[in-house]
């Protein structure tokens, strides 16, 4: 007995020590976490093309390639067009514009020339580039190279120019620097060549990475560069932190009140989770933006979910008459598959989104992936250590854990037609309102600046103004002219200049805005300049996001199919996921919520939340089918949904509390982000309880009926 108490006490001491250490390091590392443009500002650079009248295709191609380049600095960097021949680059978390200019300001041209430096071939004929090593020439053991794979056109051209230059040198020049100049021994027709002379693998990888991005379609020259302030301001950061603390406190109170000792253990694990998350965000230099906050909120919700599943399972095992020790062991064992499947499914999506996505999608995926791994560890390891420790210290009475008896199954399937009809009406209403919006405004949704561009107005005020003063005094004046609530503002550091971004303004509206600024703030109208700007979320970024979501959905479907050995589970999960996304889109269409950069992260959060909730119910159906005996399919599905009902409601409630507090306490841009998330949580809860199980039941019943008909037909044919 003394030995058990000693182990229990040691376990608590270890967990508390870890909590103190990670809490301290987490708090200390908060200042080291990179913040995005929306939270902390950064460097804004404006380039102008050397060619005065570039084509739209050239501008689009250059913007996309620059977007790929600046992601080396931050996944949250923004690149967008200003006017006819200007490109703006906003990079968060940095303040040294000169260093970035030195690297980004280069034309980025890759050329193949003869000995007289006449251009024979250009870099757009290179399909891919990768760093490699090969045996050296005797002077050095290994030689670092960049291996180039050419396009079909490039392979043909390279074969022709090498055939014509046998015995001569062909120089490979990148940004006016001769990287390699080998003597051509024979015609090279295989579509492969190498750049030699790298001093290290890192140098070869850097060059390969830059070449992969490709030559810029246009040569650029710097027009101006500024250090700009945060889009949302310090108030947004402070209120979000306060809201997070309040929301976390409410979740802790809820968990302890509902789940008693397991709830207390979960609260300790969640606190350790938060400290560890801050440490890892700093260590991996993840740029934290508002969408990143969404990823953290989702992972906190999943961490709570795992603990709710475990605590509920322990209550059920105690309800069967088991001891506390046995109930804890069985509870973790039975909860394991649901927790792993739910988290791994979402982690698959996060990995695909990070690898295939860009910009906002990448930042969201990074914070989500870190959060999922941490939440699984804290739920499966930390809470178990704490509960086992308390148990060893003598807290074995069921009153410390709560007891849950089996309840009569609710007939959810009996209401499936009503639920299906309600879902269909909600989805169809979205398409109807999108059609109405298109007729009225030309767009199905209320696209914000990030999606459709607008007008950027630079104003120099007579005195320095804080972003909060700009938000409370200047923005209302601007919006009386624009009649639109999507205004964005940024300060230029060290000056009284403010950048005001609005929807696209007509000449008359620009004049009206200038007059309003002069009348209200006494600014010099001669200092006001305005330019049209393109969308920060380019068509290529949208395409990347869509492709990433499609691939991640397919991967999740395959994983669910594999784990549950039943394609109908996977099909039902994907349909429910699509249902939740479309219902939230309905709210965007009906209430004309602004569709900005956070829209993508919001929808991805809903996808992750939806799939996790669905997995929990499917896991219980799978378990009950194995133990169901003579129960028919309807009884099993109704029982499974009833048994997981408390989990579904409580998990959604705790996550909803976090976001609701953010909505109440946050600034307007935060509330604009929180509202769709709350709708998504409610919708995800509804679909997991009322749609997914019923949909799987209908598909399975249909398959059984078809199999029976085929069997009967085969028997009839045999007779």
C-alpha positions in Angstrom: 0.0 0.0 0.0 2.8 2.4 0.9 4.6 1.5 -2.3 1.4 2.4 -4.3 1.0 5.7 -2.5 4.7 6.5 -3.1 4.3 5.9 -6.8 1.1 7.9 -6.9 2.7 10.8 -5.1 5.8 10.6 -7.4 3.5 10.6 -10.5 1.7 13.8 -9.3 5.0 15.5 -8.5 6.3 14.7 -12.0 3.2 16.1 -13.7 3.1 19.2 -11.5 6.8 19.8 -12.2 6.2 19.4 -15.9 3.3 21.8 -15.7 5.4 24.4 -13.9 8.3 24.0 -16.3 6.3 24.1 -19.5 4.1 26.8 -18.1 7.1 29.0 -17.3 8.8 28.3 -20.6 5.5 28.8 -22.4 4.9 32.1 -20.7 8.5 33.2 -21.4 8.4 32.2 -25.0 5.2 34.2 -25.8 7.4 37.2 -26.8 9.4 34.9 -29.2 6.4 33.6 -31.1 6.2 35.1 -34.6 3.0 37.0 -35.2 1.5 37.6 -38.6 0.6 40.9 -40.3 -2.8 40.9 -38.7 -1.4 40.7 -35.2 2.1 42.3 -35.3 2.8 43.9 -38.7 6.0 43.5 -40.7 7.6 44.8 -43.9 5.7 46.0 -46.9 7.6 46.3 -50.2 6.2 47.7 -53.4 7.9 46.7 -56.7 7.3 48.2 -60.1 7.9 46.2 -63.3 10.7 47.4 -65.6 8.3 46.8 -68.6 5.7 49.7 -68.3 2.7 47.7 -69.7 3.0 44.1 -68.6 0.2 41.7 -69.6 -2.3 40.3 -67.0 -0.8 36.9 -67.5 2.7 38.1 -66.8 1.6 39.9 -63.6 -0.3 36.9 -62.4 2.6 34.5 -63.0 5.1 36.8 -61.3 2.8 37.3 -58.3 2.4 33.6 -57.8 6.1 32.9 -58.1 6.9 35.7 -55.6 4.3 34.2 -53.3 6.2 30.9 -53.4 9.5 32.7 -52.6 8.3 34.8 -49.7 6.9 31.7 -48.0 10.6 31.0 -47.1 10.2 34.0 -44.7 6.6 33.3 -43.6 3.7 31.1 -44.7 1.5 34.1 -44.0 3.1 36.6 -46.4 0.8 38.3 -48.8 1.5 39.2 -52.5 -0.9 41.3 -54.5 -1.1 43.6 -57.5 -1.4 47.4 -57.1 -2.4 49.4 -60.1 -1.3 48.2 -63.5 2.4 47.4 -63.0 3.1 47.3 -59.3 3.3 44.3 -56.9 3.0 44.6 -53.1 4.6 42.1 -50.8 3.7 42.1 -47.1 5.9 39.9 -44.9 5.0 39.5 -41.2 7.3 39.2 -38.3 10.3 41.0 -39.9 11.6 44.5 -39.8 14.8 44.5 -41.9 13.5 45.5 -45.4 17.0 45.8 -46.8 17.9 42.1 -46.3 14.7 41.0 -47.9 15.1 43.4 -50.8 18.5 42.1 -51.5 17.1 38.6 -52.0 13.7 39.3 -53.5 14.6 42.2 -55.7 16.6 40.0 -58.1 15.1 39.2 -61.5 15.6 35.5 -60.7 16.5 34.6 -64.2 18.1 31.2 -65.1 19.9 31.3 -68.5 21.9 28.8 -70.6 24.4 30.7 -72.8 27.3 30.0 -75.1 30.9 31.1 -74.5 30.0 34.6 -75.9 27.1 34.7 -73.4 24.5 34.6 -76.1 21.3 33.2 -74.5 20.5 29.7 -75.9 17.8 28.6 -73.5 15.9 30.1 -70.5 14.8 28.8 -67.1 11.2 28.4 -68.0 12.2 25.1 -69.8 13.3 23.6 -66.4 10.6 21.3 -65.0 12.3 20.6 -61.6 15.5 21.0 -59.6 16.8 19.1 -56.7 20.0 19.1 -54.7 22.2 16.0 -54.8 25.7 14.5 -54.2 28.1 12.5 -56.4 31.6 11.2 -56.2 34.2 13.9 -56.4 37.0 14.2 -58.9 39.8 13.1 -56.5 40.4 16.5 -54.9 37.3 16.2 -52.8 35.5 13.0 -51.8 32.0 14.3 -52.7 30.7 17.0 -54.9 27.4 18.9 -54.4 25.3 19.5 -57.4 21.9 20.7 -58.5 20.2 18.2 -60.8 17.9 19.8 -63.4 15.0 18.0 -65.1 13.9 19.7 -68.3 10.4 20.0 -69.8 9.7 18.2 -73.1 10.4 21.4 -75.0 13.5 22.1 -72.9 14.9 18.5 -73.5 14.5 19.0 -77.2 16.1 22.5 -77.2 18.9 21.3 -74.9 19.6 18.4 -77.1 19.9 20.8 -80.1 22.2 23.3 -78.4 24.5 20.7 -76.9 24.7 19.0 -80.4 25.7 22.4 -81.9 28.3 23.2 -79.1 30.3 19.9 -78.7 33.8 20.8 -77.5 32.6 24.2 -76.3 31.4 25.4 -73.0 27.7 26.1 -72.1 27.4 28.4 -69.1 24.5 28.0 -66.7 23.8 31.5 -65.2 21.5 32.3 -62.3 20.9 36.0 -61.4 23.9 37.1 -63.5 26.2 34.6 -61.6 27.9 31.8 -63.6 27.0 28.7 -61.6 28.6 26.2 -63.9 30.2 26.2 -67.3 30.9 22.6 -68.4 32.5 21.6 -71.7 30.0 19.7 -73.9 31.3 16.2 -74.6 28.3 14.9 -76.5 24.7 15.8 -77.3 22.5 15.6 -74.2 19.1 14.4 -75.2 17.7 12.8 -72.0 16.3 16.0 -70.5 18.8 16.0 -67.5 21.7 18.2 -66.7 23.6 19.4 -63.6 24.9 22.6 -62.0 28.2 21.9 -60.2 30.4 23.9 -57.9 28.3 24.0 -54.8 30.4 24.2 -51.5 27.8 22.4 -49.4 24.5 20.5 -49.6 22.7 23.4 -48.0 24.0 25.8 -50.8 22.8 23.3 -53.4 19.4 22.9 -51.7 19.0 26.7 -51.5 19.8 27.1 -55.2 17.5 24.2 -56.2 14.7 25.6 -54.1 15.0 29.0 -55.8 15.2 27.4 -59.3 12.1 25.3 -58.5 10.2 28.5 -58.0 11.3 29.4 -61.5 12.3 32.6 -63.3 10.1 35.5 -62.7 8.1 36.5 -65.8 8.9 40.2 -65.2 12.0 42.0 -64.1 11.2 44.2 -61.0 12.6 47.3 -59.4 11.9 48.5 -55.9 9.5 51.5 -55.7 9.2 51.8 -51.9 9.5 49.8 -48.7 7.9 50.4 -45.3 7.6 48.8 -41.9 3.9 48.6 -41.2 1.9 48.0 -38.0 -0.6 45.2 -37.3 -3.9 45.2 -39.2 -5.8 44.3 -36.0 -3.8 46.2 -33.4 -2.7 45.5 -29.9 -6.3 45.6 -28.7 -7.1 42.6 -30.8 -4.1 40.6 -29.3 -4.9 41.6 -25.7 -8.6 41.0 -25.9 -8.0 37.6 -27.6 -5.6 36.6 -24.8 -8.1 37.7 -22.2 -10.9 35.9 -23.9 -8.7 32.8 -24.2 -8.0 32.9 -20.5 -11.6 33.4 -19.5 -12.8 30.7 -21.9 -10.2 28.3 -20.6 -11.2 29.0 -17.0 -14.9 28.3 -17.8 -13.9 25.1 -19.6 -12.0 24.0 -16.4 -14.9 24.8 -14.2 -17.3 22.9 -16.5 -15.0 19.8 -16.7 -14.6 19.6 -12.9 -18.3 20.2 -12.2 -19.4 17.5 -14.7 -16.6 14.9 -14.5 -15.3 15.5 -11.0 -11.8 14.0 -10.5 -11.3 13.0 -14.1 -12.3 16.5 -15.0 -9.7 17.9 -12.6 -7.1 15.6 -14.2 -8.2 16.8 -17.7 -7.8 20.4 -16.6 -4.2 19.8 -15.5 -3.5 18.1 -18.8 -5.1 21.0 -20.7 -3.0 23.5 -18.8 0.2 21.5 -19.7 -1.1 21.3 -23.3 -1.3 25.1 -23.5 2.2 25.6 -22.1 3.7 23.0 -24.4 1.8 24.6 -27.4 3.4 28.0 -26.7 6.9 26.4 -26.4 6.5 24.5 -29.7 5.1 27.5 -31.6 8.2 29.4 -30.6 10.6 26.5 -31.2 9.3 25.7 -34.7 9.0 29.5 -35.5 5.4 29.1 -36.6 3.9 32.4 -37.7 0.8 32.9 -35.6 -2.2 34.7 -37.2 -5.9 34.8 -36.7 -6.4 31.6 -38.7 -3.6 30.0 -36.7 -5.6 30.8 -33.6 -8.4 28.9 -35.2 -6.2 25.9 -35.5 -5.3 26.1 -31.8 -8.9 26.5 -30.8 -9.8 23.4 -32.8 -7.0 21.4 -31.2 -8.0 22.5 -27.7 -11.5 21.3 -28.6 -10.1 18.0 -29.7 -8.0 17.8 -26.5 -11.2 18.4 -24.4 -13.0 15.9 -26.6 -10.5 13.1 -25.9 -10.8 13.8 -22.1 -14.6 13.8 -22.3 -14.6 10.4 -24.1 -12.3 8.9 -21.5 -14.2 10.4 -18.5 -17.5 9.2 -19.9 -16.1 5.7 -20.5 -14.8 5.6 -16.9 -18.3 6.5 -15.7 -19.8 3.7 -17.8 -17.4 1.2 -16.4 -18.1 2.2 -12.8 -21.8 1.9 -13.7 -21.1 -1.8 -14.5 -19.8 -2.2 -10.9 -16.1 -2.2 -11.6 -13.6 -0.7 -9.1 -12.0 2.7 -9.8 -8.7 1.1 -10.9 -10.4 -1.3 -13.2 -12.7 1.4 -14.6 -9.8 3.7 -15.4 -7.9 0.9 -17.2 -11.0 -0.3 -19.1 -12.1 3.3 -19.9 -8.8 4.2 -21.5 -8.7 0.9 -23.4 -12.2 1.4 -24.8 -11.7 5.1 -25.6 -8.3 4.5 -27.3 -9.6 3.6 -30.8 -12.0 6.6 -31.0 -9.4 9.1 -29.9 -6.7 7.7 -32.2 -9.0 7.5 -35.2 -10.5 11.0 -34.7 -7.1 12.6 -34.2 -5.2 10.7 -36.9 -8.0 11.5 -39.4 -7.7 15.2 -38.7 -3.8 15.0 -38.6 -3.9 13.5 -42.1 -5.9 16.5 -43.2 -3.4 18.9 -41.5 -0.4 17.3 -43.1 -1.9 17.4 -46.6 -3.0 21.0 -46.1 0.5 22.0 -45.0 2.2 20.2 -47.9 -0.2 21.2 -50.7 -1.7 24.5 -49.4 -0.1 27.9 -49.3 -0.4 31.1 -47.2 -3.2 31.0 -44.7 -3.9 27.3 -45.2 -0.2 26.5 -44.3 -0.3 28.5 -41.1 -3.6 26.9 -40.0 -2.3 23.4 -40.8 0.9 23.9 -38.8 -0.8 25.0 -35.6 -3.4 22.3 -36.0 -0.9 19.5 -36.5 1.2 20.6 -33.4 -2.0 20.9 -31.4 -3.3 17.4 -32.4 -0.1 15.7 -31.4 0.1 17.5 -28.1 -3.6 16.9 -27.3 -3.2 13.1 -27.9 -0.2 13.0 -25.6 -1.8 15.0 -22.8 -5.1 13.1 -23.0 -3.7 9.5 -23.3 -0.6 9.9 -21.0 -0.9 12.9 -18.7 -4.5 12.4 -17.5 -3.9 8.7 -17.1 -0.8 9.4 -14.9 -2.8 11.9 -12.8 -5.8 9.6 -12.4 -3.7 6.6 -11.5 -1.8 8.7 -9.0 -5.0 9.8 -7.3 -6.2 6.3 -7.3 -3.0 5.1 -5.7 -3.3 7.8 -3.0 -6.7 6.4 -2.0 -9.2 8.2 -4.1 -11.0 5.0 -5.2 -14.6 5.8 -4.2 -16.9 6.0 -7.3 -18.2 9.3 -5.9 -14.9 11.0 -7.0 -15.5 9.9 -10.6 -19.2 9.8 -11.1 -21.3 6.8 -12.2 -23.3 6.4 -15.4 -25.9 3.8 -15.8 -27.2 2.7 -19.2 -30.1 4.8 -20.5 -32.9 3.6 -22.8 -31.9 4.2 -26.4 -33.5 7.2 -28.1 -35.1 6.5 -31.4 -33.0 8.8 -33.5 -33.6 6.8 -36.7 -37.3 7.2 -36.4 -36.8 11.0 -37.0 -34.2 10.5 -39.8 -36.6 11.6 -42.6 -37.4 14.8 -40.7 -33.6 15.4 -40.2 -32.8 14.7 -43.8 -35.5 17.1 -44.9 -34.3 19.8 -42.6 -30.7 19.4 -43.8 -31.8 19.5 -47.4 -33.8 22.7 -46.8 -30.8 24.4 -45.2 -28.5 23.4 -48.0 -30.9 24.4 -50.8 -31.6 27.7 -49.0 -27.9 28.5 -49.4 -28.0 27.9 -53.1 -31.1 30.0 -53.4 -29.6 32.9 -51.5 -26.3 32.6 -53.5 -28.4 33.0 -56.7 -30.2 36.0 -55.2 -26.9 37.6 -54.2 -25.5 37.0 -57.7 -28.5 38.7 -59.3 -28.2 41.7 -56.9 -24.4 42.1 -56.6 -22.8 39.9 -59.3 -21.2 37.7 -56.6 -22.7 34.7 -54.8 -21.0 35.7 -51.5 -19.9 38.9 -49.9 -16.2 38.6 -50.9 -13.9 40.8 -49.0 -10.6 42.5 -49.9 -8.6 39.4 -49.7 -10.7 37.7 -52.3 -11.6 40.4 -54.8 -9.2 43.3 -54.2 -10.1 46.9 -53.8 -8.6 50.4 -53.4 -5.6 51.2 -51.2 -5.6 54.8 -50.0 -2.5 56.3 -48.3 -3.1 59.2 -46.0 -0.6 61.3 -44.0 -2.3 62.6 -40.9 -1.2 65.8 -39.0 -0.5 63.8 -35.8 0.5 60.2 -34.9 -2.5 58.1 -34.3 -2.7 54.6 -32.6 -4.4 51.8 -34.5 -7.1 51.8 -31.9 -7.7 55.6 -32.6 -7.7 54.9 -36.3 -10.3 52.1 -35.8 -12.6 54.2 -33.6 -12.3 57.6 -35.4 -11.0 57.1 -39.0 -12.7 53.8 -40.0 -16.3 55.1 -39.3 -15.6 58.1 -41.5 -14.3 55.9 -44.3 -17.3 53.5 -44.0 -19.8 56.4 -44.3 -18.4 56.8 -47.8 -17.9 53.1 -48.8 -21.1 51.9 -47.1 -19.1 48.7 -46.5 -17.8 47.2 -43.2 -14.7 45.5 -44.6 -12.2 48.3 -44.1 -8.6 47.4 -43.3 -6.0 49.8 -41.9 -2.3 49.7 -41.3 0.2 52.2 -39.9 3.6 52.9 -41.5 6.1 52.8 -38.7 8.0 56.0 -37.8 5.5 58.2 -39.8 2.0 59.6 -39.5 1.1 57.7 -42.7 -1.9 55.3 -42.7 -2.8 52.7 -45.4 -6.6 52.3 -45.7 -7.8 49.4 -47.8 -11.4 49.3 -48.9 -13.6 47.7 -51.6 -13.0 49.1 -55.1 -14.0 52.8 -55.2 -15.2 54.8 -58.1 -13.6 58.1 -59.0 -16.5 59.9 -57.4 -16.2 57.8 -54.2 -12.4 58.5 -54.1 -13.1 62.2 -54.3 -15.8 61.9 -51.6 -13.4 60.0 -49.3 -10.7 62.6 -49.8 -13.1 65.3 -48.9 -14.3 63.4 -45.8 -10.7 63.0 -44.6 -9.9 66.6 -45.2 -13.1 67.8 -43.4 -12.8 65.5 -40.4 -9.1 65.4 -39.8 -7.7 68.5 -41.6 -5.2 66.4 -43.7 -3.5 67.9 -46.7 -5.4 66.5 -49.7 -2.1 66.6 -51.8 -0.7 63.8 -49.5 -3.6 61.4 -50.3 -2.8 58.8 -52.9 -5.0 55.9 -54.1 -4.3 52.8 -56.2 -6.4 49.7 -57.1 -5.1 46.5 -55.6 -5.7 42.9 -56.5 -6.9 40.1 -54.2 -4.3 39.0 -51.6 -5.7 35.5 -52.0 -4.7 34.8 -55.7 -6.5 32.4 -58.0 -3.5 30.0 -57.7 -3.8 30.1 -53.8 -7.5 29.3 -54.1 -6.7 26.5 -56.4 -4.0 25.2 -54.0 -6.5 25.3 -51.2 -9.2 23.5 -53.1 -6.7 20.8 -54.3 -5.4 20.4 -50.8 -8.9 20.0 -49.4 -9.8 17.4 -52.1 -6.7 15.4 -51.5 -7.1 15.5 -47.7 -10.7 14.5 -48.0 -9.8 11.5 -50.2 -7.0 10.5 -47.7 -9.4 10.7 -44.8 -12.0 8.7 -46.7 -9.3 6.0 -47.4 -8.2 6.0 -43.7 -11.8 5.6 -42.4 -12.5 2.9 -45.0 -9.4 1.0 -43.9 -9.9 1.4 -40.1 -13.6 0.5 -40.2 -13.4 -2.0 -43.0 -16.6 -0.6 -44.5 -16.8 2.0 -47.3 -20.2 3.1 -46.1 -18.6 4.6 -42.9 -16.2 6.6 -45.1 -19.0 7.7 -47.5 -21.3 8.8 -44.7 -18.5 10.8 -43.0 -17.6 12.7 -46.2 -21.3 13.4 -46.9 -21.7 14.7 -43.3 -18.6 16.8 -43.8 -19.9 18.3 -47.0 -23.3 18.9 -45.3 -21.6 21.0 -42.5 -19.6 23.1 -45.0 -22.7 23.8 -47.1 -24.9 24.7 -44.1 -22.2 27.2 -42.9 -22.0 28.6 -46.5 -25.8 29.1 -46.3 -25.3 31.4 -43.3 -22.5 33.3 -45.2 -25.0 33.8 -48.1 -28.1 34.7 -46.0 -26.4 37.1 -43.6 -23.8 38.4 -46.1 -20.9 37.7 -43.8 -17.6 38.9 -45.3 -15.6 36.2 -47.0 -11.9 37.2 -46.3 -8.6 35.4 -45.6 -10.0 33.9 -42.4 -12.9 32.2 -44.4 -10.6 29.4 -45.6 -9.3 28.7 -42.1 -12.9 28.8 -40.7 -14.1 26.3 -43.2 -11.1 24.0 -42.6 -11.8 24.2 -38.8 -15.4 23.1 -39.4 -14.1 20.2 -41.6 -11.8 19.0 -38.9 -14.4 19.4 -36.2 -17.0 17.6 -38.2 -14.9 14.6 -39.1 -13.8 14.1 -35.5 -17.4 14.2 -34.1 -18.4 11.7 -36.7 -15.6 9.2 -35.9 -16.6 9.0 -32.3 -20.2 7.8 -33.2 -18.9 5.4 -35.8 -16.4 3.9 -33.4 -19.3 3.2 -30.9 -21.4 1.6 -33.8 -18.4 -0.6 -34.7 -18.0 -1.7 -31.1 -21.7 -2.4 -30.5 -21.9 -4.4 -33.7 -19.2 -6.7 -32.4 -21.1 -7.1 -29.1 -24.6 -6.7 -30.4 -25.6 -10.3 -30.4 -29.2 -10.5 -31.8 -29.8 -6.8 -31.8 -31.0 -5.5 -35.2 -29.2 -2.7 -37.0 -31.6 0.0 -35.9 -31.2 -0.8 -32.3 -27.4 -0.8 -32.5 -27.4 2.6 -34.2 -29.8 4.2 -31.8 -28.0 2.8 -28.8 -24.6 4.0 -30.2 -25.9 7.6 -30.7 -27.5 7.6 -27.3 -24.4 6.4 -25.6 -22.2 9.1 -27.2 -24.9 11.8 -26.9 -23.4 13.3 -23.7 -19.9 13.3 -25.3 -21.3 15.0 -28.4 -23.1 17.8 -26.4 -20.4 18.3 -23.8 -17.5 18.5 -26.2 -19.4 20.9 -28.5 -20.4 23.0 -25.4 -16.8 23.4 -24.2 -15.5 24.4 -27.6 -18.5 26.7 -28.1 -17.7 28.3 -24.8 -14.1 29.1 -25.9 -15.3 30.7 -29.1 -18.3 32.5 -27.6 -16.1 34.3 -25.1 -13.9 35.3 -28.0 -16.9 36.6 -29.8 -18.1 38.6 -26.8 -14.8 40.1 -25.8 -13.0 40.3 -29.2 -12.8 43.3 -31.6 -15.1 43.4 -34.6 -12.7 41.4 -36.9 -12.4 38.7 -34.2 -16.2 38.5 -33.9 -16.5 38.3 -37.7 -14.3 35.2 -37.5 -15.9 33.7 -34.4 -19.5 33.8 -35.5 -19.2 31.3 -38.4 -17.2 29.0 -36.2 -20.0 28.9 -33.6 -22.5 28.1 -36.4 -20.1 25.3 -37.6 -19.9 23.8 -34.1 -23.7 23.7 -33.7 -24.1 22.3 -37.2 -21.4 19.7 -36.6 -23.1 18.6 -33.4 -26.4 18.3 -35.1 -25.0 16.3 -38.1 -23.1 13.9 -35.9 -26.1 13.1 -33.8 -28.9 13.3 -36.4 -27.4 12.7 -39.8 -24.3 10.6 -39.9 -25.6 7.5 -38.0 -28.9 7.6 -39.9 -27.1 8.0 -43.2 -24.8 5.0 -42.5 -27.9 3.0 -41.5 -29.7 3.8 -44.7 -26.7 2.9 -46.9 -26.1 -0.3 -45.0 -29.8 -1.3 -45.1 -29.8 -0.6 -48.8 -26.7 -2.8 -49.3 -28.3 -5.6 -47.3 -31.5 -5.4 -49.2 -29.6 -5.5 -52.5 -27.5 -8.5 -51.3 -30.7 -10.3 -50.3 -32.3 -9.7 -53.7 -29.1 -10.9 -55.5 -29.1 -14.0 -53.3 -32.8 -14.7 -54.0 -32.3 -14.1 -57.8 -29.3 -16.5 -57.8 -31.3 -19.1 -55.9 -34.2 -18.7 -58.3 -32.0 -19.1 -61.3 -30.4 -22.2 -59.8 -33.8 -23.8 -59.3 
